[in-house]
Amino acid sequence: MVFLALALSACSTSGVGDEASSATGGTIELAVSETCVEGSSPECISVNGTNVLLPSEFDQAGVADATVVEDAEQSAVDVTFNEDGAVIFHSLSKEAAGAGDEARLVIKIGDEVLAAVMVMQAIEGDHVQLGLSPDDSAQEIVDLIQHG
């Protein structure tokens, strides 16, 4: 499963697109790391074309709800963090934004590192939308979050 795009948003997509399926609860694992040169370290992995150092530890951000959102343009998963998850997400996005151009917010769902995104500024709120390629199954991502 490969993410081609990851869109972070501080607002919900309520009312946009057709919400197909939802799961309550679960986790998304988050960490801040930095880019690396391919082959420079055994911990240097490729995530959607970006080489990052695999974090040794991830913080678990609790999820209150994860919903499949499908519209004509792109499949996505709309995630609402619980109170603790929102605090972790904000804290790590702030850390990544303040750590420079080489920093990435690494997102792991289940056993798979799915994204390593550059964060320009701390993200407020409790919502994030994970944009998926047309080949990816938003329902599988929702299921992984729920069982995370």
N, C-alpha and C positions, 0 to 999 in steps of 0.2 A: 504494500500500500504506500503510495507516494503522494505527498501534498505538493502541488505545483504552486499554490498561492496560500498565503495566510494573511487574512485581514483582521487587524485588531481594531475594535471599535468600543468606545466607552458608552455607546447607547444601544438599546435593544432594537431588534428589527420587527417589533410587533407591528402587525398591519402590513408588512411588506412580504410579498411572496406567499407561498402556500405552505403552511406548517403541516408536515405529514405525520410526524411521530415524535414522542417525547419520552424522556426518562427522568425519574426523580432520583436525586442523590448521586453519589459517586465522587471520583477525584480526577484531577489532572495534575501531573507532576511538573514542576517548574524549577529552573535553575538559571543562574547567570554564568556564562562562559565567555570565551574569546575565540576569535578565529585563529587558524593555524595553517601552516603550509603542509600540503599532502605529503605523508611519509615522514614528517618531522618527529612524530611521536606515535607510539602504539595507541594512545588515547585520542589521536586526531582522526575524526570520522567525517564522512561526507553526509550532509543533510540537505537534500534538494539542491545540490550543486555548491553549497557553502561548506567549507571545512571548518569544523569547530572541535575544540577539546571536549571530550565527553566528561561531563561533571561527575565527580565521585559520589555526590549526594544530590538528591532532589528534594524540594519541599513539596508536600502534598497540599494542594489547594482544594478545599471541599467544594463540591458542586451541588447547588440546590436543584437545578434543572438543566437538562440539555435537550434541545429540540432540533429536529431536522427541518431545515428551511430550503425549499426548492423553488426557484423561479426560473424564468426563461433564460436567464443569463448564466447562473452558476448555482451549484449545490453548496450548502453551507450548514454548519452546526452553530446554533445560537446557544451560548452557555451563560447561565446565571450562577455566579458563585454564591455560596452561603457567606455569612458574615466573616468568618475566619478566612475563608478562601479569598474573599475580596481584599482583605488586609494583606495577605501573602502576595496576591497578584499585583496590587499597587506597590508594595514594598520592592518586589523584584523588578518590576518595570521601571521604578525610580532608580534602582541600583544600576540596571542596564543602561538607562538613558544617561546617567552621570558618569559611566565608566569609559566613555569614548567610542570612537568609530569601530574599534575591533570587538566590542562587547556584543553579545547576542543573548536574547532570552530564549532558552532552550525549553521546548515543550515536549513532554513525553506522555503518551496515553497507552495504558497497558504496558507491554514490554518494549514498545517501539518509540524511538525518538522520531517525532513527526515533523518538527520545525525548529529552526534556529533563526529568529528574526531580530533585525536591528530595531531598537526602540528609540524614537526621537525625543520623547518626553514621557514622564510618568503618566500612567493611565488611571484615571479616576473611575469610580463606579464599580458595579458588580457584573457588568455584561461584557462579553467578548464574542466576536463572531469568527469562526474558523472557516475560511473560504477553501473549497476543495476543487480539484480538477474534475472534469466530467467523468473520468474513469474511476474515481473514488466513490465509495459508498458512504453517504452521510449516516445511514442507519448503523453501519458497522462501527463508526466512530462513536455514535451515541451509546451503542452497546458496550464498547470498551470503556467509555467514561463511567457508565453505570456500574460496571464490574471492577473498576479500578480501585 
